């Protein structure tokens, strides 16, 4: 995929949605308890899916700069346990989500960045946004149009 097309997809995912709701809205109207709700104890919650995406976005950005992401860090941060639900936890997750989106967009737009590492983030995140939308529905929330 070329840089122009990837930026277009990235922007469309955020503003309009690609195959699911706009990414900018997936955390809308979620109370802290809803962010950590699980359909079963062994399943992930919305907070974990978003944190997982944030970790792998960060890992891809670091790797484009030639930095390593250790196996230990991957094990520790991949689907980490959520913090206690609180308004500050929810707002911090929303802030990190927006900031990460902007950071990846800037890296995609940078002619010196390695698109081979960045192009798969959109597909990865689309998959998890779909999971988040299902968790929202299981909690009785209306779909995001």
C-alpha positions as CSV (number, residue, x, y, z in Angstrom):
1,X,0.0,0.0,0.0
2,X,1.3,3.4,-0.8
3,X,1.6,6.2,1.7
4,X,-1.3,8.3,0.3
5,X,-3.7,5.4,0.4
6,X,-2.7,4.5,3.9
7,X,-3.2,8.0,5.2
8,X,-6.6,8.1,3.5
9,X,-7.6,4.8,5.2
10,X,-6.2,5.9,8.5
11,X,-8.2,9.2,8.4
12,X,-11.4,7.5,7.2
13,X,-11.2,4.9,10.0
14,X,-10.9,7.7,12.5
15,X,-13.6,10.0,11.1
16,X,-16.0,7.8,9.3
17,X,-15.2,4.2,10.1
18,X,-14.0,1.6,7.7
19,X,-15.9,-1.6,8.5
20,X,-17.1,-0.6,11.9
21,X,-17.8,2.6,13.8
22,X,-15.5,5.6,13.5
23,X,-12.5,4.8,15.7
24,X,-12.8,8.3,17.2
25,X,-16.1,7.3,18.8
26,X,-15.6,3.7,20.0
27,X,-15.0,5.0,23.6
28,X,-18.0,7.4,23.5
29,X,-20.5,7.2,26.3
30,X,-18.6,4.4,28.2
31,X,-18.6,4.6,32.0
32,X,-15.4,3.3,33.7
33,X,-17.3,0.1,34.7
34,X,-18.3,-0.5,31.1
35,X,-14.6,-0.2,30.0
36,X,-13.6,-3.1,32.3
37,X,-16.8,-5.3,31.9
38,X,-16.2,-8.8,30.6
39,X,-18.8,-11.2,29.2
40,X,-16.9,-14.0,31.0
41,X,-14.0,-14.0,33.4
42,X,-11.4,-15.3,30.9
43,X,-12.4,-12.8,28.2
44,X,-10.9,-9.4,27.5
45,X,-12.6,-6.1,28.3
46,X,-12.8,-2.9,26.2
47,X,-10.0,-1.3,28.2
48,X,-7.7,-4.3,27.4
49,X,-8.5,-4.2,23.7
50,X,-7.7,-0.5,23.5
51,X,-4.6,-0.8,25.6
52,X,-3.5,-3.8,23.4
53,X,-3.9,-1.6,20.3
54,X,-2.0,1.2,21.9
55,X,0.9,-1.1,22.8
56,X,1.2,-2.5,19.3
57,X,1.0,0.9,17.8
58,X,3.8,2.1,20.1
59,X,5.8,-1.0,19.3
60,X,5.4,-0.4,15.5
61,X,6.4,3.2,15.9
62,X,9.5,2.3,18.0
63,X,10.5,-0.3,15.5
64,X,10.4,2.2,12.7
65,X,13.0,4.2,14.7
66,X,15.2,1.1,15.0
67,X,14.3,0.5,18.7
68,X,13.7,-3.0,20.1
69,X,10.5,-4.2,21.8
70,X,11.7,-7.0,24.1
71,X,9.8,-10.3,24.6
72,X,9.5,-9.4,28.3
73,X,7.8,-6.1,27.5
74,X,5.5,-7.8,25.0
75,X,4.5,-10.4,27.6
76,X,4.0,-7.8,30.3
77,X,2.1,-5.2,28.2
78,X,0.1,-7.3,25.7
79,X,-3.4,-7.5,27.2
80,X,-2.4,-6.2,30.5
81,X,-4.9,-6.3,33.4
82,X,-7.0,-3.1,33.5
83,X,-6.7,-0.7,36.4
84,X,-9.5,-0.1,38.8
85,X,-12.4,1.7,37.1
86,X,-12.4,5.4,37.7
87,X,-13.2,8.6,35.8
88,X,-9.5,9.4,35.5
89,X,-8.7,5.9,34.1
90,X,-11.4,6.4,31.5
91,X,-10.3,9.9,30.5
92,X,-6.6,8.8,30.4
93,X,-7.6,5.9,28.0
94,X,-9.5,8.3,25.7
95,X,-6.5,10.7,25.7
96,X,-4.0,8.0,24.9
97,X,-6.3,6.7,22.1
98,X,-6.5,10.1,20.4
99,X,-2.8,10.8,20.9
100,X,-1.8,7.4,19.5
101,X,-3.9,7.9,16.4
102,X,-2.2,11.3,15.8
103,X,1.3,9.8,16.3
104,X,0.7,6.9,13.9
105,X,-0.8,9.3,11.3
106,X,2.3,11.5,11.6
107,X,4.6,8.5,11.1
108,X,2.6,7.4,8.1
109,X,2.9,10.9,6.6
110,X,6.7,10.9,7.2
111,X,8.5,10.0,4.0
112,X,11.3,8.5,6.0
113,X,9.1,6.1,8.0
114,X,8.9,2.4,7.1
115,X,5.5,1.6,5.8
116,X,6.1,-2.1,6.0
117,X,5.7,-1.9,9.8
118,X,2.9,0.7,9.8
119,X,0.5,-0.6,7.2
120,X,-0.7,-3.5,9.3
121,X,-1.8,-1.4,12.2
122,X,-5.0,-0.4,10.4
123,X,-6.0,-4.0,9.8
124,X,-5.1,-5.0,13.3
125,X,-7.1,-2.2,14.8
126,X,-10.1,-2.7,12.6
127,X,-10.4,-6.2,13.9
128,X,-10.3,-5.1,17.5
129,X,-12.7,-2.2,17.0
130,X,-15.2,-4.8,15.8
131,X,-14.6,-6.7,19.1
132,X,-15.1,-3.5,21.0
133,X,-18.4,-2.8,19.2
134,X,-19.6,-6.3,20.1
135,X,-18.7,-5.7,23.8
136,X,-20.6,-2.5,23.7
137,X,-23.7,-4.3,22.2
138,X,-23.4,-7.1,24.8
139,X,-23.7,-4.3,27.5
140,X,-26.9,-3.0,25.9
141,X,-25.4,0.1,24.3
142,X,-26.8,1.3,21.0
143,X,-24.6,1.1,17.9
144,X,-22.5,4.0,16.9
145,X,-23.7,5.2,13.5
